[in-house]
Protein backbone atom coordinates (compact mmCIF):
# COMPACT_ATOMS: atom_id res chain seq x y z
CA UNK A 1 0.00 0.00 0.00
CA UNK A 2 1.17 3.50 -0.79
CA UNK A 3 1.47 6.08 1.84
CA UNK A 4 -0.51 9.30 1.26
CA UNK A 5 1.56 12.50 1.59
CA UNK A 6 -0.56 14.90 3.62
CA UNK A 7 1.85 17.83 3.27
CA UNK A 8 1.11 18.40 -0.42
CA UNK A 9 -2.60 18.82 0.18
CA UNK A 10 -1.90 21.15 3.09
CA UNK A 11 0.29 23.38 0.89
CA UNK A 12 -2.35 23.44 -1.84
CA UNK A 13 -5.08 24.31 0.64
CA UNK A 14 -2.93 27.06 2.14
CA UNK A 15 -2.12 28.55 -1.29
CA UNK A 16 -5.76 28.29 -2.36
CA UNK A 17 -6.85 30.12 0.81
CA UNK A 18 -4.29 32.88 0.23
CA UNK A 19 -5.44 33.25 -3.40
CA UNK A 20 -9.10 33.54 -2.35
CA UNK A 21 -8.22 36.07 0.38
CA UNK A 22 -6.06 38.11 -2.02
CA UNK A 23 -8.77 38.09 -4.69
CA UNK A 24 -11.41 39.14 -2.17
CA UNK A 25 -9.18 41.88 -0.75
CA UNK A 26 -8.37 43.23 -4.22
CA UNK A 27 -12.07 43.22 -5.15
CA UNK A 28 -13.00 45.03 -1.95
CA UNK A 29 -10.23 47.57 -2.57
CA UNK A 30 -11.52 48.08 -6.13
CA UNK A 31 -15.04 48.63 -4.80
CA UNK A 32 -13.83 51.12 -2.19
CA UNK A 33 -11.87 53.10 -4.79
CA UNK A 34 -14.81 53.00 -7.21
CA UNK A 35 -17.28 54.22 -4.58
CA UNK A 36 -14.90 56.99 -3.51
CA UNK A 37 -14.44 58.01 -7.15
CA UNK A 38 -18.21 58.22 -7.67
CA UNK A 39 -18.66 60.25 -4.47
CA UNK A 40 -15.93 62.68 -5.58
CA UNK A 41 -17.66 63.00 -8.95
CA UNK A 42 -20.94 63.93 -7.27
CA UNK A 43 -19.14 66.43 -5.03
CA UNK A 44 -17.46 67.96 -8.07
CA UNK A 45 -20.80 68.24 -9.87
CA UNK A 46 -22.34 69.93 -6.83
CA UNK A 47 -19.42 72.36 -6.68
CA UNK A 48 -19.80 73.23 -10.37
CA UNK A 49 -23.53 73.80 -9.86
CA UNK A 50 -22.84 76.05 -6.86
CA UNK A 51 -20.30 78.06 -8.88
CA UNK A 52 -22.83 78.47 -11.68
CA UNK A 53 -25.47 79.69 -9.20
CA UNK A 54 -23.02 82.14 -7.64
CA UNK A 55 -22.05 83.50 -11.07
CA UNK A 56 -25.72 84.00 -11.90
CA UNK A 57 -26.30 85.80 -8.59
CA UNK A 58 -23.25 87.98 -9.25
CA UNK A 59 -24.56 88.87 -12.71
CA UNK A 60 -27.98 89.80 -11.31
CA UNK A 61 -26.42 91.92 -8.57
CA UNK A 62 -24.21 93.72 -11.09
CA UNK A 63 -27.30 94.51 -13.18
CA UNK A 64 -29.13 95.79 -10.10
CA UNK A 65 -26.16 97.94 -9.13
CA UNK A 66 -26.00 99.40 -12.63
CA UNK A 67 -29.72 100.14 -12.50
CA UNK A 68 -29.43 101.86 -9.12
CA UNK A 69 -26.52 104.07 -10.22
CA UNK A 70 -28.31 105.76 -13.10
CA UNK A 71 -28.68 109.55 -12.86
CA UNK A 72 -32.47 109.27 -13.08
CA UNK A 73 -32.58 106.89 -10.12
CA UNK A 74 -30.28 109.10 -8.04
CA UNK A 75 -32.41 112.15 -8.88
CA UNK A 76 -35.60 110.28 -7.93
CA UNK A 77 -34.15 109.06 -4.62
CA UNK A 78 -32.85 112.55 -3.78
CA UNK A 79 -36.22 114.16 -4.49
CA UNK A 80 -38.43 111.55 -2.79
CA UNK A 81 -36.44 110.21 0.15
CA UNK A 82 -34.33 113.24 1.04
CA UNK A 83 -36.80 115.91 -0.12
CA UNK A 84 -34.08 117.63 -2.16
CA UNK A 85 -34.79 120.18 -4.87
CA UNK A 86 -32.78 122.21 -7.33
CA UNK A 87 -31.10 125.22 -5.74
CA UNK A 88 -32.47 128.68 -6.36
CA UNK A 89 -30.45 131.12 -8.45
CA UNK A 90 -29.26 133.16 -5.44
CA UNK A 91 -27.72 130.03 -3.89
CA UNK A 92 -25.41 129.40 -6.88
CA UNK A 93 -22.02 131.13 -6.78
CA UNK A 94 -19.33 131.22 -9.44
CA UNK A 95 -16.00 129.68 -8.54
CA UNK A 96 -14.11 131.72 -11.15
CA UNK A 97 -12.56 130.73 -14.42
CA UNK A 98 -11.62 127.15 -15.14
CA UNK A 99 -7.87 126.83 -14.35
CA UNK A 100 -7.44 123.67 -16.38
CA UNK A 101 -8.05 125.52 -19.65
CA UNK A 102 -4.73 126.92 -20.87
CA UNK A 103 -3.63 127.98 -24.32
CA UNK A 104 -1.27 125.68 -26.23
CA UNK A 105 2.33 125.82 -25.06
CA UNK A 106 1.55 127.77 -21.87
CA UNK A 107 2.39 126.57 -18.43
CA UNK A 108 -0.91 125.82 -16.59
CA UNK A 109 0.38 127.42 -13.35
CA UNK A 110 1.27 130.57 -15.25
CA UNK A 111 -2.16 130.63 -16.95
CA UNK A 112 -3.85 130.43 -13.52
CA UNK A 113 -1.67 133.23 -12.17
CA UNK A 114 -2.52 135.42 -15.18
CA UNK A 115 -6.24 134.83 -14.72
CA UNK A 116 -6.02 135.89 -11.07
CA UNK A 117 -4.44 139.19 -11.98
CA UNK A 118 -7.11 140.03 -14.56
C-alpha positions in Angstrom: 0.0 0.0 0.0 1.2 3.5 -0.8 1.5 6.1 1.8 -0.5 9.3 1.3 1.6 12.5 1.6 -0.6 14.9 3.6 1.9 17.8 3.3 1.1 18.4 -0.4 -2.6 18.8 0.2 -1.9 21.2 3.1 0.3 23.4 0.9 -2.4 23.4 -1.8 -5.1 24.3 0.6 -2.9 27.1 2.1 -2.1 28.6 -1.3 -5.8 28.3 -2.4 -6.9 30.1 0.8 -4.3 32.9 0.2 -5.4 33.2 -3.4 -9.1 33.5 -2.3 -8.2 36.1 0.4 -6.1 38.1 -2.0 -8.8 38.1 -4.7 -11.4 39.1 -2.2 -9.2 41.9 -0.8 -8.4 43.2 -4.2 -12.1 43.2 -5.2 -13.0 45.0 -2.0 -10.2 47.6 -2.6 -11.5 48.1 -6.1 -15.0 48.6 -4.8 -13.8 51.1 -2.2 -11.9 53.1 -4.8 -14.8 53.0 -7.2 -17.3 54.2 -4.6 -14.9 57.0 -3.5 -14.4 58.0 -7.2 -18.2 58.2 -7.7 -18.7 60.3 -4.5 -15.9 62.7 -5.6 -17.7 63.0 -9.0 -20.9 63.9 -7.3 -19.1 66.4 -5.0 -17.5 68.0 -8.1 -20.8 68.2 -9.9 -22.3 69.9 -6.8 -19.4 72.4 -6.7 -19.8 73.2 -10.4 -23.5 73.8 -9.9 -22.8 76.1 -6.9 -20.3 78.1 -8.9 -22.8 78.5 -11.7 -25.5 79.7 -9.2 -23.0 82.1 -7.6 -22.0 83.5 -11.1 -25.7 84.0 -11.9 -26.3 85.8 -8.6 -23.2 88.0 -9.2 -24.6 88.9 -12.7 -28.0 89.8 -11.3 -26.4 91.9 -8.6 -24.2 93.7 -11.1 -27.3 94.5 -13.2 -29.1 95.8 -10.1 -26.2 97.9 -9.1 -26.0 99.4 -12.6 -29.7 100.1 -12.5 -29.4 101.9 -9.1 -26.5 104.1 -10.2 -28.3 105.8 -13.1 -28.7 109.6 -12.9 -32.5 109.3 -13.1 -32.6 106.9 -10.1 -30.3 109.1 -8.0 -32.4 112.1 -8.9 -35.6 110.3 -7.9 -34.2 109.1 -4.6 -32.9 112.6 -3.8 -36.2 114.2 -4.5 -38.4 111.5 -2.8 -36.4 110.2 0.2 -34.3 113.2 1.0 -36.8 115.9 -0.1 -34.1 117.6 -2.2 -34.8 120.2 -4.9 -32.8 122.2 -7.3 -31.1 125.2 -5.7 -32.5 128.7 -6.4 -30.5 131.1 -8.5 -29.3 133.2 -5.4 -27.7 130.0 -3.9 -25.4 129.4 -6.9 -22.0 131.1 -6.8 -19.3 131.2 -9.4 -16.0 129.7 -8.5 -14.1 131.7 -11.2 -12.6 130.7 -14.4 -11.6 127.1 -15.1 -7.9 126.8 -14.3 -7.4 123.7 -16.4 -8.0 125.5 -19.7 -4.7 126.9 -20.9 -3.6 128.0 -24.3 -1.3 125.7 -26.2 2.3 125.8 -25.1 1.5 127.8 -21.9 2.4 126.6 -18.4 -0.9 125.8 -16.6 0.4 127.4 -13.4 1.3 130.6 -15.2 -2.2 130.6 -16.9 -3.9 130.4 -13.5 -1.7 133.2 -12.2 -2.5 135.4 -15.2 -6.2 134.8 -14.7 -6.0 135.9 -11.1 -4.4 139.2 -12.0 -7.1 140.0 -14.6 
